[in-house]
Amino acid sequence: MQYVCDAPNGATWFRFETEAEAEAEAKLLRHQVDKYFRRFEAAARESYRAPAGAPGFEQAIGLKGHIARTMPMFLTLRADDGEGLATAMLPPQGRNQINFRIIIVGPNNDDPYAEHADKIEALARHFKIELPRELCFPYA
């Protein structure tokens, strides 16, 4: 996992970047973020085109960077003891995109805003985007 930013009360936002991390997040928070992670990672891999004229053994150079730039960012909010508090899916590179549905959920797909609105606001400030409950919590 990659550190993203601190949040109030000792919580921290991290980005998970591998299928194993997505599976661990899904198990910890009892939801299906791993399904979405796999879907978007597969689409990003499929859209990759190696540089023209690159030798066969160099075809995958740049793939990891391409995936990081083109697939949504998957983030986890953790308490200082490692407890999973929320999961977020933001647009690629954390930049607003037309027609991209930002999703933020708590354990069991519950609403994380009641307890963690200040921590979600810290993430919003970090990326300079708005993350209102009415647009980001899909079950409101």
C-alpha positions as semicolon CSV with decimal commas, in nm:
position;residue;x (nm);y (nm);z (nm)
1;M;0,000;0,000;0,000
2;Q;0,103;0,356;-0,066
3;Y;0,057;0,637;0,185
4;V;-0,178;0,912;0,059
5;C;-0,252;1,149;0,348
6;D;-0,325;1,181;0,717
7;A;-0,676;1,229;0,852
8;P;-0,806;1,345;1,191
9;N;-0,779;1,134;1,506
10;G;-0,477;0,934;1,390
11;A;-0,643;0,786;1,081
12;T;-0,459;0,755;0,749
13;W;-0,560;0,716;0,384
14;F;-0,363;0,462;0,179
15;R;-0,387;0,362;-0,185
16;F;-0,396;-0,007;-0,262
17;E;-0,239;-0,104;-0,591
18;T;-0,253;-0,483;-0,624
19;E;-0,524;-0,742;-0,656
20;A;-0,404;-0,902;-0,330
21;E;-0,446;-0,570;-0,148
22;A;-0,794;-0,529;-0,300
23;E;-0,890;-0,879;-0,186
24;A;-0,760;-0,805;0,166
25;E;-0,962;-0,481;0,172
26;A;-1,277;-0,663;0,060
27;K;-1,231;-0,925;0,330
28;L;-1,152;-0,670;0,604
29;L;-1,444;-0,438;0,524
30;R;-1,682;-0,712;0,407
31;H;-1,769;-0,574;0,064
32;Q;-1,671;-0,643;-0,297
33;V;-1,417;-0,375;-0,388
34;D;-1,191;-0,648;-0,528
35;K;-1,442;-0,715;-0,807
36;Y;-1,428;-0,351;-0,918
37;F;-1,050;-0,336;-0,882
38;R;-1,005;-0,640;-1,111
39;R;-1,248;-0,500;-1,368
40;F;-1,077;-0,160;-1,392
41;E;-0,726;-0,306;-1,385
42;A;-0,813;-0,541;-1,673
43;A;-0,951;-0,249;-1,876
44;A;-0,636;-0,045;-1,808
45;R;-0,411;-0,336;-1,914
46;E;-0,614;-0,385;-2,229
47;S;-0,582;-0,019;-2,324
48;Y;-0,202;-0,020;-2,295
49;R;-0,001;0,013;-2,614
50;A;0,374;-0,042;-2,605
51;P;0,591;0,228;-2,762
52;A;0,621;0,187;-3,138
53;G;0,932;-0,002;-3,235
54;A;1,002;-0,132;-2,885
55;P;1,174;-0,473;-2,885
56;G;0,964;-0,763;-2,762
57;F;1,138;-0,782;-2,426
58;E;1,058;-0,414;-2,361
59;Q;0,687;-0,434;-2,447
60;A;0,576;-0,416;-2,083
61;I;0,795;-0,117;-1,993
62;G;0,554;0,157;-1,901
63;L;0,262;-0,077;-1,829
64;K;0,267;-0,019;-1,451
65;G;0,271;0,360;-1,499
66;H;-0,008;0,338;-1,757
67;I;-0,225;0,138;-1,518
68;A;-0,161;0,387;-1,236
69;R;-0,256;0,679;-1,462
70;T;-0,564;0,530;-1,624
71;M;-0,745;0,318;-1,367
72;P;-0,941;0,461;-1,074
73;M;-0,762;0,512;-0,746
74;F;-0,868;0,265;-0,478
75;L;-0,810;0,390;-0,125
76;T;-0,856;0,263;0,226
77;L;-0,902;0,464;0,542
78;R;-0,733;0,301;0,840
79;A;-0,742;0,382;1,209
80;D;-0,411;0,407;1,392
81;D;-0,453;0,043;1,505
82;G;-0,507;-0,076;1,144
83;E;-0,885;-0,110;1,167
84;G;-1,052;-0,059;0,827
85;L;-1,288;0,239;0,840
86;A;-1,381;0,312;0,477
87;T;-1,297;0,237;0,116
88;A;-1,298;0,495;-0,164
89;M;-1,282;0,473;-0,541
90;L;-1,170;0,804;-0,693
91;P;-1,114;0,897;-1,058
92;P;-0,771;0,824;-1,209
93;Q;-0,501;1,039;-1,049
94;G;-0,765;1,180;-0,813
95;R;-0,883;1,431;-1,073
96;N;-1,248;1,495;-1,144
97;Q;-1,378;1,336;-1,462
98;I;-1,713;1,379;-1,630
99;N;-1,936;1,073;-1,581
100;F;-1,706;0,912;-1,322
101;R;-1,896;0,790;-1,017
102;I;-1,690;0,836;-0,702
103;I;-1,780;0,577;-0,440
104;I;-1,705;0,585;-0,068
105;V;-1,838;0,311;0,160
106;G;-1,775;0,179;0,507
107;P;-1,767;-0,178;0,636
108;N;-2,053;-0,387;0,493
109;N;-2,121;-0,104;0,244
110;D;-2,253;0,110;0,530
111;D;-2,246;0,490;0,527
112;P;-1,901;0,609;0,644
113;Y;-2,000;0,977;0,654
114;A;-2,177;0,959;0,992
115;E;-1,855;0,872;1,176
116;H;-1,582;0,974;0,932
117;A;-1,697;1,288;0,746
118;D;-1,394;1,479;0,878
119;K;-1,159;1,209;0,751
120;I;-1,329;1,205;0,409
121;E;-1,294;1,584;0,401
122;A;-0,919;1,543;0,463
123;L;-0,904;1,323;0,151
124;A;-1,106;1,580;-0,046
125;R;-0,865;1,857;0,056
126;H;-0,566;1,642;-0,038
127;F;-0,691;1,590;-0,393
128;K;-0,866;1,928;-0,417
129;I;-1,198;1,769;-0,512
130;E;-1,540;1,762;-0,350
131;L;-1,660;1,438;-0,194
132;P;-2,015;1,508;-0,077
133;R;-2,215;1,222;0,072
134;E;-2,507;1,270;-0,168
135;L;-2,279;1,206;-0,467
136;C;-2,029;0,956;-0,323
137;F;-2,229;0,721;-0,102
138;P;-2,416;0,500;-0,349
139;Y;-2,684;0,375;-0,110
140;A;-2,814;0,712;0,016
